[in-house]
Amino acid sequence: MNEPKRYANTTGGLVLSSWGDYVTLADYLALRAECDGLRAISDAATPGPWVVSERRVPWSLPERTYQVANFPVMTDPAKTGEHVERTIITGWDHPQAKGPIGIVCNSFCIGNEGGPGVHLVYMSAEDAAFIVACVNHIRAAIAAGREG
């Protein structure tokens, strides 16, 4: 049976306890630096918790009859369904706004010199960096778990 291994840093203090292979001080310091970087990204993002908000919007198309060239008259039946909009918002209400804050949400912006408006997906640069870091590190951890 594997016994837990303990690793000391250069000052003699306990650094890491593991059931696996030995971890070098260089590996530990690299991991620590990576964690510090992730903590900085997390601290810059909007405070959590975050939740997914859904809004469902029904749509319908009427029955349509048409004829192309000399082919028989065709009829498309009426169709219905719903669009689902998902956004990410805070799970808490902002004291001044009296509601949640949008993390990833839709926005509509004015166009250029009276041109048409533009639909955008909005998120702050800090929240975008946090989302990307989470996805990349979770996938890397899963891949490492499969290999080890």
C-alpha positions, 0 to 999 in steps of 0.5 A, spaced: 500 500 500 502 506 498 504 511 504 503 518 503 509 522 501 511 529 504 515 534 501 519 539 504 520 546 501 527 550 502 525 552 509 524 545 511 516 547 512 511 542 509 509 543 502 505 537 499 502 531 501 500 526 496 499 518 495 502 519 488 509 520 485 514 525 488 513 532 486 519 536 485 520 543 488 520 546 481 514 543 479 511 545 486 513 552 484 510 552 477 504 549 480 504 555 485 505 560 480 499 557 475 495 557 481 496 565 483 495 567 476 488 563 476 487 567 482 488 573 479 484 572 473 478 569 478 479 576 483 478 580 477 472 577 474 465 579 477 464 576 484 459 569 484 455 565 484 453 566 477 447 562 474 444 561 467 438 565 466 433 562 460 428 566 456 423 562 451 420 566 446 415 562 441 415 562 434 410 560 428 410 560 421 403 559 417 401 554 412 404 556 406 402 554 399 406 555 392 408 552 386 414 552 382 414 552 374 410 546 372 410 542 378 404 540 382 402 545 388 405 544 394 403 546 401 408 546 407 404 545 414 404 551 419 410 550 424 411 552 431 417 552 436 420 556 441 427 560 441 431 559 447 436 565 449 441 563 455 445 568 458 449 568 464 448 573 470 449 573 477 446 569 482 445 575 487 442 582 486 446 588 485 444 593 491 443 599 486 440 596 480 435 591 485 437 585 480 442 581 477 448 583 473 449 580 466 455 576 465 454 574 458 448 577 455 445 580 449 446 588 447 443 592 441 448 597 439 447 603 435 449 603 428 454 608 424 451 614 422 444 612 422 445 605 419 442 599 422 443 597 429 448 591 431 446 585 436 452 583 440 454 578 445 457 582 451 461 580 457 467 584 460 474 582 458 475 580 465 469 575 465 471 572 458 478 571 461 475 567 467 471 563 463 476 561 458 481 560 463 476 555 467 474 551 461 482 550 459 484 548 466 478 543 467 479 540 460 487 539 462 485 536 469 480 531 465 485 529 460 491 529 466 486 524 470 485 520 464 492 519 462 494 518 470 
